[in-house]
């Protein structure tokens, strides 16, 4: 009889806390997993369009979009724009010549 009471007690606790952990799991899905499912080609095209449109300020503009999504609680959009911002950063670092290349060309 004691075991049945324990099982019912833990079922009641689970049911009472379901909205909390359900919201947590939903937020993890929306903000962490789903943005990673966006195809890389789409991220690359958004990054290229931002660079073409905004030039040197492209990374800043992507951050503004990410911040706007955060303010409106759009976790998926926030994650997508974070990926775009990081892609812009990588594209820029790949385009810049390394220190070794600059020294070699100046000699």
C-alpha positions, 0 to 999 in steps of 0.5 A: 500500500505504501508503494502505491501511495509513493507512485501516486505522489510522484505522478501528482508531482509530475502532473503538477510540474508538467507546464514548467518542464513542458515550457522548458523543453519547448523553449529548448526546441525552439531556440536550440534545436530548430535553428540548427535545422535551417539549411546551411545554404539558407544561412549562407544566402542570408549572410551574403545578402546582408554583406551585399546590402550593409557592407561593413555593418552587416554583422551589426545589422545581423545582431540587431535582427537577433536582438529584435527576435530576442525582444519579441521572444522569437527564439527560432528567429533569434537562433537563425540570426545568431547563425547568420551573424556567426557566418558573416564573421567567418566569411570576413575572417576568411576574406582577410589575409593572415598576418603571415600573408601580409608580411610576405606581400610587404617584403 
